[in-house]
Amino acid sequence: MLQNSITRTLLMVGIVLIVLAFVYHFFGDKLSWLGRLPGDIRYEGENTKVYFPITTMILLSVIFSIVMNLVRRFL
């Protein structure tokens, strides 16, 4: 029973990674705004660069949650 669950999870993760790779390959230039949203914190000092993509991570989390809920519902 546990092996079936792990296999299914790994298969889903693999499919999601393949889809993300295709989206990035074909639409990467159209997604350049991702990571530069208002609310993403960027600090560049003389010798230091710090970047906290807070808004981008919240947006990606919401999208990922919606997609995963749809996948679970239909599979």
DAUR-V557276 format. One record per backbone hydrogen bond with DSSP energy under -1.0 kcal/mol. CO is the residue of the C=O (numbers start at 1). NH is the residue of the N-H. E is the energy in kcal/mol with one decimal. If there is no record, write none. Layout:
co = <CO,CO>
nh = <NH,NH>
e = <E,E>
This chain:
co = <1,2,3,4,5,6,7,8,9,10,11,12,13,14,15,16,17,18,19,20,21,22,23,24,31,33,37,41,43,48,50,52,52,53,54,55,56,57,58,59,60,61,62,63,64,65,66,67,68,69,70,71>
nh = <5,6,7,8,9,10,11,12,13,14,15,16,17,18,19,20,21,22,23,24,25,26,27,28,34,36,40,52,50,45,43,41,54,57,58,59,60,61,62,63,64,65,66,67,68,69,70,71,72,73,74,75>
e = <-1.6,-2.4,-2.5,-2.2,-2.2,-2.7,-2.2,-2.2,-2.5,-2.3,-2.3,-2.5,-2.4,-2.2,-2.4,-2.5,-2.2,-2.2,-2.5,-2.5,-2.4,-2.6,-2.6,-1.1,-1.4,-2.2,-2.0,-3.3,-3.2,-3.2,-3.2,-2.8,-2.0,-2.2,-2.1,-2.4,-2.6,-2.1,-2.2,-2.3,-2.7,-2.4,-2.2,-2.5,-2.6,-2.1,-2.1,-2.4,-2.5,-1.9,-2.0,-1.7>
